[in-house]
Amino acid sequence: MRLGYGLSLEQTQKLIMTPELRQAITILQLSALDLSTYVEEQLLENPLLENTEESTDSKGEAEPPVVEENPADDKWEVDWQDYFHDQDEKRVRQERVVAEDKQKFDPFTTAAPTLVEHLLEQLHVQKFEGSLDVAEYIVGNLSDNGYLTLSLEDIAREMNVPLAKVEEALAVVQNLDPLGVGARNLEECLLLQLTLLPDYPPELPEFLGHLNDLAAGRLQRIAQTLKISLSQVQELADLVRKLDPKPGRRFSGPGEVRYVVPDVVIEEIEGEFIILVNDITVPRLGINKAYRDALSQDEGTDTRKFVEQKLNAAAWLIRSIEQRRLTLYKVADAIVKWQSEFLRKGIHYLRPLTLRDIAEEIGVHESTVSRATAHKYVQTPRGIYEFKFFFANCMGRGSQNDSGVTTDVIKLVLRDIIASENPKNPYSDQKLADLLKAKDMKISRRTVAKYRDELGIASTSVRKRY
């Protein structure tokens, strides 16, 4: 066998992920708020990018963004001399006039108060003759659900005060709104809220000591211990369900702002759905003409190379943002055509839909649809939903249920069936599966149990009324 070196030529094809392509993919999957942040960062990094809206505010006019006529063209180099010359000859003015005396208001949002802020405000307005600093320390050590996470002994040691002072301060905190805060366990939390129940049965405080048995459905044991009937146990359980086991959860966390900015808005006007891509928060980009003189230098100079590199990067960024907008519009338009009945009539008319269905309709790959809809919301006449909500799982495709039914619809029907059952003789999971099958929704008993748990509906033994 003879070994040696040699030269040969061969032709192969392979996909190379260029930095520009990677940037385009990143931009596609950004939400409107994230894209706004990303563009602001690019404005700081690339001196040739400018915010045309800011230029309009100062001069009353703006340069149009640099976007090639053919989005599918792979040739990204631009004749910048011609571009700047054309803009000198003919400027495209925006279709709006900014009046100098027009008063402007910046959009703002107010965060909901935190639990700590809500409690401290009450402490400071009431006449508290005890140790205010101890009460404030207790409030500061409450969990997000409103429970006290430290022992009274630890607080007394940390604050260097008698234990009686800590107990007095805790009693004050536990009387603040919402009732139940400052509790050290679930039983105490519910006991603090009993005043919200007018004329509650005398057995209720003792009943709260059997929460573990109640959660496990051991109602017979509770009845025997308290020496009451099963029906009375269930009546007490119904009263407990009116109380809040997590009184602090209704308040926001520090720095939390509870709102969602939809990336797409769908409105029905005179029976026709109108789609608006909500990119108003994204700055409108253009090319800064202050660098035009650098292009007049001889080719090969470092200054010209730098400017050309930044110009092409700016053009790619502007085109990527425009391509994101077009892709998002196409996806939303395809979803509207597919789910028009849901948009008009409600959840019962939600059709099974996959990424492949949309990808085939608009002529792109499934991964493109996945990126375009990731972490984005759409505002519809039915409310605000994540895009992934419309890609509902289908039950029954390829089986006896050829029409296809989404899991959301099955859960809705399951909830309605259980709500209409006889509480003294509730349906078993197998019976529920049979009833669903009669409605052309063929799923197994195990799947019924899974959906029932996801809906927060108890098992047959717990639902049974005596």
One Martini backbone bead per residue (centre of mass of N, CA, C, O) as a GRO file, in nm:
protein
  466
    1MET     BB    1   0.096   0.037   0.023
    2ARG     BB    2   0.046   0.378  -0.088
    3LEU     BB    3   0.157   0.691   0.026
    4GLY     BB    4   0.027   1.034  -0.035
    5TYR     BB    5   0.022   1.335  -0.204
    6GLY     BB    6  -0.258   1.555  -0.320
    7LEU     BB    7  -0.446   1.724  -0.572
    8SER     BB    8  -0.792   1.846  -0.560
    9LEU     BB    9  -1.116   1.900  -0.708
   10GLU     BB   10  -1.424   2.021  -0.548
   11GLN     BB   11  -1.788   2.038  -0.532
   12THR     BB   12  -1.977   2.216  -0.282
   13GLN     BB   13  -2.258   2.240  -0.050
   14LYS     BB   14  -2.321   2.508   0.193
   15LEU     BB   15  -2.429   2.650   0.492
   16ILE     BB   16  -2.383   2.991   0.587
   17MET     BB   17  -2.369   3.177   0.887
   18THR     BB   18  -2.402   3.488   0.881
   19PRO     BB   19  -2.418   3.775   1.053
   20GLU     BB   20  -2.662   3.887   0.896
   21LEU     BB   21  -2.846   3.638   0.922
   22ARG     BB   22  -2.843   3.628   1.229
   23GLN     BB   23  -2.974   3.907   1.265
   24ALA     BB   24  -3.240   3.850   1.114
   25ILE     BB   25  -3.333   3.624   1.307
   26THR     BB   26  -3.335   3.791   1.563
   27ILE     BB   27  -3.541   4.008   1.470
   28LEU     BB   28  -3.783   3.819   1.411
   29GLN     BB   29  -3.806   3.717   1.735
   30LEU     BB   30  -3.880   3.993   1.823
   31SER     BB   31  -4.033   4.205   1.995
   32ALA     BB   32  -4.126   4.524   2.004
   33LEU     BB   33  -3.968   4.597   2.264
   34ASP     BB   34  -3.702   4.449   2.192
   35LEU     BB   35  -3.654   4.597   1.924
   36SER     BB   36  -3.626   4.878   2.041
   37THR     BB   37  -3.373   4.812   2.207
   38TYR     BB   38  -3.197   4.713   1.972
   39VAL     BB   39  -3.201   4.976   1.805
   40GLU     BB   40  -3.073   5.157   2.018
   41GLU     BB   41  -2.803   5.006   2.015
   42GLN     BB   42  -2.741   5.055   1.711
   43LEU     BB   43  -2.733   5.367   1.729
   44LEU     BB   44  -2.473   5.361   1.910
   45GLU     BB   45  -2.280   5.182   1.717
   46ASN     BB   46  -2.398   5.334   1.453
   47PRO     BB   47  -2.332   5.644   1.306
   48LEU     BB   48  -2.520   5.607   1.032
   49LEU     BB   49  -2.751   5.602   1.216
   50GLU     BB   50  -3.096   5.729   1.230
   51ASN     BB   51  -3.361   5.909   1.366
   52THR     BB   52  -3.618   6.034   1.178
   53GLU     BB   53  -3.803   6.152   1.399
   54GLU     BB   54  -3.596   6.348   1.520
   55SER     BB   55  -3.551   6.503   1.258
   56THR     BB   56  -3.845   6.600   1.229
   57ASP     BB   57  -3.867   6.760   1.498
   58SER     BB   58  -3.629   6.968   1.410
   59LYS     BB   59  -3.708   7.006   1.070
   60GLY     BB   60  -3.983   6.864   0.942
   61GLU     BB   61  -3.795   6.627   0.831
   62ALA     BB   62  -3.709   6.319   0.644
   63GLU     BB   63  -3.546   6.039   0.579
   64PRO     BB   64  -3.564   5.767   0.411
   65PRO     BB   65  -3.540   5.453   0.415
   66VAL     BB   66  -3.317   5.194   0.332
   67VAL     BB   67  -3.475   5.005   0.065
   68GLU     BB   68  -3.501   4.762  -0.127
   69GLU     BB   69  -3.711   4.653  -0.379
   70ASN     BB   70  -3.582   4.356  -0.343
   71PRO     BB   71  -3.592   4.133  -0.083
   72ALA     BB   72  -3.458   3.873  -0.242
   73ASP     BB   73  -3.203   4.009  -0.275
   74ASP     BB   74  -2.846   3.941  -0.225
   75LYS     BB   75  -2.761   4.236  -0.300
   76TRP     BB   76  -2.635   4.477  -0.062
   77GLU     BB   77  -2.504   4.671  -0.229
   78VAL     BB   78  -2.466   5.032  -0.242
   79ASP     BB   79  -2.503   5.335  -0.417
   80TRP     BB   80  -2.431   5.604  -0.230
   81GLN     BB   81  -2.397   5.836  -0.425
   82ASP     BB   82  -2.680   5.809  -0.554
   83TYR     BB   83  -2.842   5.830  -0.299
   84PHE     BB   84  -2.758   6.118  -0.210
   85HIS     BB   85  -2.829   6.257  -0.475
   86ASP     BB   86  -3.131   6.190  -0.478
   87GLN     BB   87  -3.194   6.334  -0.205
   88ASP     BB   88  -3.120   6.619  -0.309
   89GLU     BB   89  -3.331   6.631  -0.544
   90LYS     BB   90  -3.543   6.431  -0.368
   91ARG     BB   91  -3.770   6.460  -0.115
   92VAL     BB   92  -3.934   6.270   0.133
   93ARG     BB   93  -4.221   6.345   0.275
   94GLN     BB   94  -4.410   6.328   0.531
   95GLU     BB   95  -4.763   6.259   0.629
   96ARG     BB   96  -4.682   6.507   0.831
   97VAL     BB   97  -4.744   6.778   1.066
   98VAL     BB   98  -4.538   6.960   1.285
   99ALA     BB   99  -4.631   7.154   1.522
  100GLU     BB  100  -4.484   7.385   1.728
  101ASP     BB  101  -4.752   7.416   1.931
  102LYS     BB  102  -4.760   7.119   1.996
  103GLN     BB  103  -4.861   6.918   2.240
  104LYS     BB  104  -4.675   6.679   2.426
  105PHE     BB  105  -4.705   6.330   2.522
  106ASP     BB  106  -4.587   6.092   2.722
  107PRO     BB  107  -4.597   5.780   2.767
  108PHE     BB  108  -4.753   5.610   3.048
  109THR     BB  109  -4.710   5.408   3.352
  110THR     BB  110  -4.861   5.249   3.634
  111ALA     BB  111  -4.775   5.085   3.898
  112ALA     BB  112  -4.858   4.867   4.109
  113PRO     BB  113  -4.877   4.817   4.423
  114THR     BB  114  -4.722   4.690   4.672
  115LEU     BB  115  -4.748   4.528   4.960
  116VAL     BB  116  -4.558   4.705   5.123
  117GLU     BB  117  -4.679   4.979   5.043
  118HIS     BB  118  -4.967   4.921   5.145
  119LEU     BB  119  -4.889   4.873   5.448
  120LEU     BB  120  -4.722   5.129   5.514
  121GLU     BB  121  -4.946   5.331   5.463
  122GLN     BB  122  -5.123   5.231   5.702
  123LEU     BB  123  -4.917   5.273   5.930
  124HIS     BB  124  -4.879   5.593   5.884
  125VAL     BB  125  -5.198   5.678   5.928
  126GLN     BB  126  -5.200   5.543   6.190
  127LYS     BB  127  -5.226   5.514   6.543
  128PHE     BB  128  -4.915   5.397   6.653
  129GLU     BB  129  -4.782   5.330   6.980
  130GLY     BB  130  -4.574   5.152   6.905
  131SER     BB  131  -4.335   4.983   6.720
  132LEU     BB  132  -4.281   5.083   6.405
  133ASP     BB  133  -4.012   4.942   6.325
  134VAL     BB  134  -4.119   4.653   6.373
  135ALA     BB  135  -4.351   4.657   6.170
  136GLU     BB  136  -4.172   4.722   5.926
  137TYR     BB  137  -3.999   4.466   5.949
  138ILE     BB  138  -4.228   4.268   5.903
  139VAL     BB  139  -4.318   4.370   5.626
  140GLY     BB  140  -4.028   4.324   5.492
  141ASN     BB  141  -4.071   3.986   5.565
  142LEU     BB  142  -4.270   3.929   5.350
  143SER     BB  143  -4.410   3.754   5.128
  144ASP     BB  144  -4.577   3.753   4.832
  145ASN     BB  145  -4.830   3.608   4.997
  146GLY     BB  146  -4.805   3.732   5.317
  147TYR     BB  147  -4.588   3.583   5.478
  148LEU     BB  148  -4.406   3.504   5.756
  149THR     BB  149  -4.049   3.414   5.756
  150LEU     BB  150  -4.013   3.479   6.059
  151SER     BB  151  -3.948   3.462   6.372
  152LEU     BB  152  -4.006   3.626   6.665
  153GLU     BB  153  -3.726   3.577   6.789
  154ASP     BB  154  -3.557   3.690   6.556
  155ILE     BB  155  -3.675   3.974   6.564
  156ALA     BB  156  -3.601   4.043   6.855
  157ARG     BB  157  -3.295   4.009   6.809
  158GLU     BB  158  -3.255   4.210   6.571
  159MET     BB  159  -3.413   4.461   6.730
  160ASN     BB  160  -3.377   4.462   7.040
  161VAL     BB  161  -3.652   4.336   7.166
  162PRO     BB  162  -3.915   4.238   7.303
  163LEU     BB  163  -4.143   3.994   7.238
  164ALA     BB  164  -4.397   4.165   7.299
  165LYS     BB  165  -4.346   4.378   7.079
  166VAL     BB  166  -4.370   4.185   6.839
  167GLU     BB  167  -4.658   4.086   6.895
  168GLU     BB  168  -4.788   4.364   6.874
  169ALA     BB  169  -4.699   4.427   6.581
  170LEU     BB  170  -4.828   4.177   6.448
  171ALA     BB  171  -5.122   4.246   6.521
  172VAL     BB  172  -5.129   4.499   6.348
  173VAL     BB  173  -5.061   4.370   6.071
  174GLN     BB  174  -5.306   4.157   6.083
  175ASN     BB  175  -5.518   4.420   6.059
  176LEU     BB  176  -5.459   4.462   5.781
  177ASP     BB  177  -5.471   4.528   5.448
  178PRO     BB  178  -5.510   4.227   5.393
  179LEU     BB  179  -5.644   3.975   5.526
  180GLY     BB  180  -5.369   3.745   5.636
  181VAL     BB  181  -5.139   3.898   5.689
  182GLY     BB  182  -4.870   3.766   5.886
  183ALA     BB  183  -4.879   3.482   5.859
  184ARG     BB  184  -4.728   3.146   5.933
  185ASN     BB  185  -4.983   3.000   5.809
  186LEU     BB  186  -5.266   2.883   5.672
  187GLU     BB  187  -5.447   2.870   5.919
  188GLU     BB  188  -5.396   3.161   6.017
  189CYS     BB  189  -5.487   3.303   5.761
  190LEU     BB  190  -5.786   3.204   5.776
  191LEU     BB  191  -5.854   3.304   6.063
  192LEU     BB  192  -5.817   3.613   5.993
  193GLN     BB  193  -6.081   3.586   5.776
  194LEU     BB  194  -6.351   3.521   5.937
  195THR     BB  195  -6.477   3.814   5.944
  196LEU     BB  196  -6.584   3.786   5.638
  197LEU     BB  197  -6.785   3.578   5.776
  198PRO     BB  198  -7.103   3.573   5.838
  199ASP     BB  199  -7.212   3.359   6.057
  200TYR     BB  200  -7.025   3.135   6.130
  201PRO     BB  201  -6.962   2.840   6.225
  202PRO     BB  202  -6.825   2.708   6.519
  203GLU     BB  203  -6.651   2.476   6.357
  204LEU     BB  204  -6.448   2.627   6.172
  205PRO     BB  205  -6.185   2.666   6.336
  206GLU     BB  206  -6.143   2.356   6.376
  207PHE     BB  207  -6.151   2.278   6.074
  208LEU     BB  208  -5.869   2.422   6.001
  209GLY     BB  209  -5.705   2.169   6.135
  210HIS     BB  210  -5.801   1.983   5.850
  211LEU     BB  211  -5.659   2.047   5.567
  212ASN     BB  212  -5.521   1.782   5.485
  213ASP     BB  213  -5.781   1.613   5.470
  214LEU     BB  214  -5.924   1.794   5.265
  215ALA     BB  215  -5.714   1.764   5.032
  216ALA     BB  216  -5.750   1.432   5.041
  217GLY     BB  217  -6.069   1.364   5.094
  218ARG     BB  218  -6.114   1.311   5.422
  219LEU     BB  219  -6.423   1.352   5.531
  220GLN     BB  220  -6.486   1.125   5.732
  221ARG     BB  221  -6.272   1.197   5.941
  222ILE     BB  222  -6.376   1.479   6.005
  223ALA     BB  223  -6.658   1.396   6.098
  224GLN     BB  224  -6.565   1.220   6.335
  225THR     BB  225  -6.400   1.433   6.492
  226LEU     BB  226  -6.643   1.662   6.493
  227LYS     BB  227  -6.928   1.534   6.496
  228ILE     BB  228  -7.036   1.538   6.190
  229SER     BB  229  -7.156   1.565   5.890
  230LEU     BB  230  -7.086   1.554   5.558
  231SER     BB  231  -7.250   1.803   5.480
  232GLN     BB  232  -7.108   1.990   5.685
  233VAL     BB  233  -6.826   1.963   5.571
  234GLN     BB  234  -6.895   2.084   5.293
  235GLU     BB  235  -6.989   2.358   5.397
  236LEU     BB  236  -6.716   2.436   5.522
  237ALA     BB  237  -6.554   2.412   5.259
  238ASP     BB  238  -6.707   2.637   5.108
  239LEU     BB  239  -6.615   2.864   5.300
  240VAL     BB  240  -6.307   2.836   5.263
  241ARG     BB  241  -6.311   2.905   4.949
  242LYS     BB  242  -6.367   3.221   5.014
  243LEU     BB  243  -6.083   3.231   5.088
  244ASP     BB  244  -5.740   3.357   5.100
  245PRO     BB  245  -5.430   3.190   5.087
  246LYS     BB  246  -5.304   3.459   4.908
  247PRO     BB  247  -5.315   3.788   4.988
  248GLY     BB  248  -5.046   3.900   4.817
  249ARG     BB  249  -5.099   3.833   4.499
  250ARG     BB  250  -5.257   4.107   4.408
  251PHE     BB  251  -4.976   4.219   4.408
  252SER     BB  252  -4.705   4.363   4.312
  253GLY     BB  253  -4.391   4.374   4.232
  254PRO     BB  254  -4.094   4.499   4.214
  255GLY     BB  255  -4.113   4.668   3.907
  256GLU     BB  256  -4.393   4.582   3.821
  257VAL     BB  257  -4.564   4.558   3.502
  258ARG     BB  258  -4.912   4.521   3.402
  259TYR     BB  259  -4.845   4.462   3.067
  260VAL     BB  260  -4.933   4.436   2.712
  261VAL     BB  261  -4.777   4.447   2.394
  262PRO     BB  262  -4.894   4.429   2.096
  263ASP     BB  263  -4.779   4.332   1.769
  264VAL     BB  264  -5.086   4.282   1.689
  265VAL     BB  265  -5.380   4.419   1.523
  266ILE     BB  266  -5.727   4.312   1.528
  267GLU     BB  267  -5.995   4.437   1.326
  268GLU     BB  268  -6.348   4.489   1.291
  269ILE     BB  269  -6.471   4.631   0.976
  270GLU     BB  270  -6.749   4.575   0.828
  271GLY     BB  271  -6.670   4.249   0.833
  272GLU     BB  272  -6.357   4.326   0.831
  273PHE     BB  273  -6.026   4.241   0.865
  274ILE     BB  274  -5.774   4.430   1.032
  275ILE     BB  275  -5.418   4.471   0.998
  276LEU     BB  276  -5.177   4.566   1.257
  277VAL     BB  277  -4.850   4.659   1.297
  278ASN     BB  278  -4.696   4.713   1.615
  279ASP     BB  279  -4.421   4.959   1.556
  280ILE     BB  280  -4.420   5.240   1.718
  281THR     BB  281  -4.165   5.183   1.918
  282VAL     BB  282  -3.996   5.183   1.665
  283PRO     BB  283  -3.755   5.327   1.521
  284ARG     BB  284  -3.691   5.528   1.250
  285LEU     BB  285  -3.472   5.458   0.994
  286GLY     BB  286  -3.163   5.605   0.872
  287ILE     BB  287  -2.926   5.795   0.692
  288ASN     BB  288  -2.642   5.965   0.756
  289LYS     BB  289  -2.526   6.245   0.560
  290ALA     BB  290  -2.251   6.334   0.701
  291TYR     BB  291  -2.081   6.085   0.539
  292ARG     BB  292  -2.050   6.153   0.228
  293ASP     BB  293  -1.752   6.259   0.203
  294ALA     BB  294  -1.614   5.977   0.248
  295LEU     BB  295  -1.699   5.868  -0.051
  296SER     BB  296  -1.495   6.065  -0.215
  297GLN     BB  297  -1.279   5.896  -0.163
  298ASP     BB  298  -1.055   5.685  -0.217
  299GLU     BB  299  -1.014   5.376  -0.277
  300GLY     BB  300  -0.891   5.200   0.023
  301THR     BB  301  -0.949   5.367   0.244
  302ASP     BB  302  -1.021   5.353   0.574
  303THR     BB  303  -1.261   5.545   0.580
  304ARG     BB  304  -1.426   5.422   0.347
  305LYS     BB  305  -1.445   5.134   0.460
  306PHE     BB  306  -1.596   5.207   0.716
  307VAL     BB  307  -1.843   5.344   0.588
  308GLU     BB  308  -1.933   5.106   0.407
  309GLN     BB  309  -1.974   4.904   0.634
  310LYS     BB  310  -2.193   5.074   0.789
  311LEU     BB  311  -2.391   5.106   0.556
  312ASN     BB  312  -2.451   4.803   0.509
  313ALA     BB  313  -2.545   4.749   0.800
  314ALA     BB  314  -2.781   4.947   0.792
  315ALA     BB  315  -2.932   4.826   0.551
  316TRP     BB  316  -2.977   4.547   0.675
  317LEU     BB  317  -3.138   4.638   0.921
  318ILE     BB  318  -3.373   4.773   0.770
  319ARG     BB  319  -3.455   4.521   0.608
  320SER     BB  320  -3.506   4.330   0.848
  321ILE     BB  321  -3.738   4.494   0.969
  322GLU     BB  322  -3.920   4.484   0.720
  323GLN     BB  323  -3.931   4.174   0.699
  324ARG     BB  324  -4.064   4.133   0.972
  325ARG     BB  325  -4.324   4.285   0.911
  326LEU     BB  326  -4.417   4.115   0.668
  327THR     BB  327  -4.419   3.839   0.808
  328LEU     BB  328  -4.617   3.912   1.034
  329TYR     BB  329  -4.849   3.984   0.845
  330LYS     BB  330  -4.878   3.713   0.698
  331VAL     BB  331  -4.936   3.542   0.948
  332ALA     BB  332  -5.185   3.699   1.048
  333ASP     BB  333  -5.352   3.665   0.788
  334ALA     BB  334  -5.362   3.353   0.796
  335ILE     BB  335  -5.498   3.331   1.075
  336VAL     BB  336  -5.755   3.483   1.006
  337LYS     BB  337  -5.852   3.287   0.787
  338TRP     BB  338  -5.855   3.033   0.981
  339GLN     BB  339  -5.990   3.206   1.255
  340SER     BB  340  -6.262   3.367   1.193
  341GLU     BB  341  -6.476   3.222   1.369
  342PHE     BB  342  -6.346   3.284   1.639
  343LEU     BB  343  -6.345   3.600   1.614
  344ARG     BB  344  -6.673   3.599   1.602
  345LYS     BB  345  -6.773   3.342   1.821
  346GLY     BB  346  -6.533   3.176   1.957
  347ILE     BB  347  -6.386   2.899   2.109
  348HIS     BB  348  -6.564   2.676   1.962
  349TYR     BB  349  -6.415   2.784   1.670
  350LEU     BB  350  -6.145   2.658   1.708
  351ARG     BB  351  -5.894   2.562   1.499
  352PRO     BB  352  -5.680   2.355   1.384
  353LEU     BB  353  -5.321   2.441   1.409
  354THR     BB  354  -5.014   2.478   1.232
  355LEU     BB  355  -4.712   2.574   1.121
  356ARG     BB  356  -4.736   2.436   0.845
  357ASP     BB  357  -4.991   2.571   0.744
  358ILE     BB  358  -4.869   2.858   0.734
  359ALA     BB  359  -4.612   2.801   0.571
  360GLU     BB  360  -4.760   2.704   0.311
  361GLU     BB  361  -4.931   2.965   0.262
  362ILE     BB  362  -4.662   3.177   0.264
  363GLY     BB  363  -4.383   3.033   0.177
  364VAL     BB  364  -4.234   2.900   0.432
  365HIS     BB  365  -4.078   2.803   0.701
  366GLU     BB  366  -4.147   2.687   1.008
  367SER     BB  367  -3.922   2.847   1.160
  368THR     BB  368  -4.025   3.125   1.072
  369VAL     BB  369  -4.296   3.112   1.218
  370SER     BB  370  -4.183   3.060   1.498
  371ARG     BB  371  -4.019   3.325   1.518
  372ALA     BB  372  -4.253   3.529   1.449
  373THR     BB  373  -4.435   3.415   1.718
  374ALA     BB  374  -4.238   3.459   1.936
  375HIS     BB  375  -4.323   3.640   2.208
  376LYS     BB  376  -4.617   3.719   2.095
  377TYR     BB  377  -4.891   3.947   2.048
  378VAL     BB  378  -5.258   3.960   1.999
  379GLN     BB  379  -5.515   4.179   1.909
  380THR     BB  380  -5.860   4.109   1.954
  381PRO     BB  381  -6.203   4.091   1.977
  382ARG     BB  382  -6.135   3.852   2.214
  383GLY     BB  383  -5.849   3.960   2.277
  384ILE     BB  384  -5.542   3.875   2.428
  385TYR     BB  385  -5.287   3.683   2.258
  386GLU     BB  386  -5.094   3.445   2.188
  387PHE     BB  387  -4.989   3.305   1.906
  388LYS     BB  388  -4.988   3.005   2.014
  389PHE     BB  389  -5.296   2.980   2.057
  390PHE     BB  390  -5.367   2.924   1.744
  391PHE     BB  391  -5.183   2.659   1.780
  392ALA     BB  392  -5.378   2.417   1.814
  393ASN     BB  393  -5.435   2.127   1.929
  394CYS     BB  394  -5.504   1.808   1.788
  395MET     BB  395  -5.784   1.591   1.808
  396GLY     BB  396  -5.822   1.309   1.581
  397ARG     BB  397  -5.620   1.297   1.373
  398GLY     BB  398  -5.638   0.999   1.197
  399SER     BB  399  -5.906   0.916   1.316
  400GLN     BB  400  -6.235   0.916   1.393
  401ASN     BB  401  -6.170   1.235   1.413
  402ASP     BB  402  -6.152   1.414   1.124
  403SER     BB  403  -6.220   1.713   1.201
  404GLY     BB  404  -6.113   1.814   1.456
  405VAL     BB  405  -6.001   1.900   1.793
  406THR     BB  406  -5.931   2.101   2.037
  407THR     BB  407  -5.825   2.114   2.358
  408ASP     BB  408  -5.983   2.367   2.442
  409VAL     BB  409  -6.262   2.259   2.364
  410ILE     BB  410  -6.260   2.006   2.539
  411LYS     BB  411  -6.231   2.155   2.809
  412LEU     BB  412  -6.491   2.317   2.784
  413VAL     BB  413  -6.683   2.074   2.767
  414LEU     BB  414  -6.593   1.939   3.028
  415ARG     BB  415  -6.680   2.168   3.215
  416ASP     BB  416  -6.982   2.164   3.137
  417ILE     BB  417  -7.045   1.874   3.222
  418ILE     BB  418  -6.965   1.902   3.523
  419ALA     BB  419  -7.159   2.145   3.586
  420SER     BB  420  -7.426   1.948   3.507
  421GLU     BB  421  -7.404   1.757   3.724
  422ASN     BB  422  -7.471   1.543   3.978
  423PRO     BB  423  -7.350   1.592   4.295
  424LYS     BB  424  -7.448   1.299   4.408
  425ASN     BB  425  -7.355   1.184   4.094
  426PRO     BB  426  -7.078   1.189   3.965
  427TYR     BB  427  -6.862   1.166   3.716
  428SER     BB  428  -6.656   0.970   3.578
  429ASP     BB  429  -6.392   0.948   3.370
  430GLN     BB  430  -6.525   0.737   3.185
  431LYS     BB  431  -6.792   0.888   3.146
  432LEU     BB  432  -6.665   1.139   3.021
  433ALA     BB  433  -6.542   0.992   2.777
  434ASP     BB  434  -6.817   0.899   2.663
  435LEU     BB  435  -6.945   1.182   2.629
  436LEU     BB  436  -6.727   1.286   2.434
  437LYS     BB  437  -6.764   1.070   2.217
  438ALA     BB  438  -7.061   1.161   2.151
  439LYS     BB  439  -6.908   1.449   2.051
  440ASP     BB  440  -6.653   1.371   1.879
  441MET     BB  441  -6.438   1.311   2.143
  442LYS     BB  442  -6.168   1.105   2.136
  443ILE     BB  443  -6.073   0.998   2.460
  444SER     BB  444  -5.922   0.904   2.729
  445ARG     BB  445  -5.932   0.864   3.062
  446ARG     BB  446  -5.649   0.980   3.117
  447THR     BB  447  -5.700   1.246   2.966
  448VAL     BB  448  -5.930   1.343   3.138
  449ALA     BB  449  -5.767   1.364   3.400
  450LYS     BB  450  -5.565   1.569   3.292
  451TYR     BB  451  -5.766   1.796   3.218
  452ARG     BB  452  -5.895   1.819   3.497
  453ASP     BB  453  -5.638   1.910   3.642
  454GLU     BB  454  -5.586   2.165   3.460
  455LEU     BB  455  -5.877   2.286   3.559
  456GLY     BB  456  -5.915   2.227   3.877
  457ILE     BB  457  -6.066   1.947   3.905
  458ALA     BB  458  -6.191   1.725   4.089
  459SER     BB  459  -6.266   1.437   4.184
  460THR     BB  460  -6.531   1.241   4.238
  461SER     BB  461  -6.511   1.218   4.553
  462VAL     BB  462  -6.491   1.533   4.599
  463ARG     BB  463  -6.758   1.621   4.434
  464LYS     BB  464  -6.929   1.481   4.621
  465ARG     BB  465  -7.256   1.498   4.755
  466TYR     BB  466  -7.455   1.455   5.072
   0.00000   0.00000   0.00000
